[in-house]
Amino acid sequence: MNLENVSLVPKNYKEKDPRPLTYLNPTTINIVSYTKSVNTFNYYQLLDLAEDLAKRQGFILLPWSCIHWNRAKLYSKDRKVKVGRKTFFMMKPGELTKLEEQKLLDYIDGVSNV
């Protein structure tokens, strides 16, 4: 699988845009579920933007959970990107170890199943 074409963002996140719900049904919407869905949508929107900027520079985004802490410490100065509360690292596809590649593919499978 070509790692340059992988995406951390689910493909259908734009189809479920919750922002017009308050205009269409202002009194029948549950405010807690609405807030959660808007926060999730905004997170994926920002992650999509960060991923696009990283790809334009020739990098891919690697989540913190997929990288060893020692390597994360090396790249924390210039390649760290924070989206919401999560941290990602901009890495060249050739710089990833085999274990990091496997963890990244498992992470993407988990995101796409949600």
C-alpha positions in Angstrom: 0.0 0.0 0.0 1.3 3.4 -0.9 1.6 5.5 2.3 1.5 8.8 0.4 -2.2 8.2 -0.4 -3.4 7.2 3.1 -5.7 9.5 5.0 -6.5 9.8 8.7 -9.8 11.5 8.0 -12.9 9.4 7.3 -14.2 9.9 3.7 -17.8 10.6 4.7 -17.3 13.1 7.5 -18.5 16.0 5.3 -21.8 14.3 4.6 -22.7 14.4 8.2 -22.3 18.2 8.8 -24.3 18.9 12.0 -24.2 22.7 11.8 -27.5 23.3 9.9 -29.4 21.2 12.4 -30.0 24.1 14.8 -31.5 26.1 11.9 -33.7 23.3 10.8 -34.8 22.0 14.2 -34.0 24.6 16.9 -36.2 23.3 19.6 -36.1 19.5 19.2 -32.3 19.0 19.2 -30.4 17.7 22.2 -27.7 20.2 23.0 -25.2 17.7 24.4 -25.3 15.4 21.3 -25.3 18.4 19.0 -22.2 19.8 20.7 -20.4 16.4 20.5 -21.2 16.0 16.8 -20.0 19.6 16.0 -16.8 19.0 17.9 -16.2 15.8 16.0 -16.9 17.5 12.7 -14.6 20.4 13.5 -11.8 18.0 14.6 -12.0 16.1 11.3 -12.1 19.4 9.4 -9.0 20.7 11.0 -7.3 17.3 10.6 -8.1 17.4 6.9 -6.5 20.8 6.6 -3.4 19.7 8.5 -3.2 16.6 6.4 -3.5 18.6 3.2 -0.7 21.0 4.2 1.5 18.1 5.2 1.0 16.4 1.9 1.8 19.6 0.0 5.2 19.5 1.7 5.8 15.8 1.0 4.9 14.5 4.5 2.3 12.3 6.0 0.7 12.7 9.4 1.7 10.0 12.0 -0.4 9.9 15.2 1.4 10.0 18.5 0.2 6.5 19.4 2.0 5.1 16.3 5.5 6.4 17.1 8.0 5.4 19.8 8.5 8.0 22.4 12.2 8.2 21.7 11.6 9.0 18.1 8.8 11.4 19.0 11.3 13.3 21.2 13.6 13.7 18.2 10.9 15.2 16.0 9.0 17.2 18.6 10.7 20.5 17.8 10.0 21.0 14.1 7.5 18.4 13.0 4.9 18.3 15.7 1.3 19.2 14.8 -1.5 19.5 17.3 -5.1 19.1 16.2 -7.4 19.6 19.1 -5.9 17.5 22.0 -4.2 15.0 19.7 -0.6 15.2 18.5 0.7 14.2 15.1 4.1 14.2 13.5 4.9 15.1 10.0 7.0 12.3 8.6 8.4 11.4 5.2 7.0 8.0 4.0 10.5 6.6 3.7 11.3 7.5 7.3 8.8 5.2 8.9 9.8 1.9 10.4 7.9 -1.3 9.6 6.2 -1.2 13.0 5.2 2.4 12.6 3.7 1.6 9.1 1.7 -1.3 10.6 0.5 0.8 13.5 -0.5 3.6 11.1 -2.5 1.1 8.9 -4.2 -0.3 12.1 -5.1 3.3 13.2 -6.6 4.1 9.8 -8.7 0.9 9.9 -10.0 1.9 13.3 -10.9 5.4 12.2 -12.6 4.2 9.0 -14.7 1.7 11.0 -16.1 4.5 13.3 
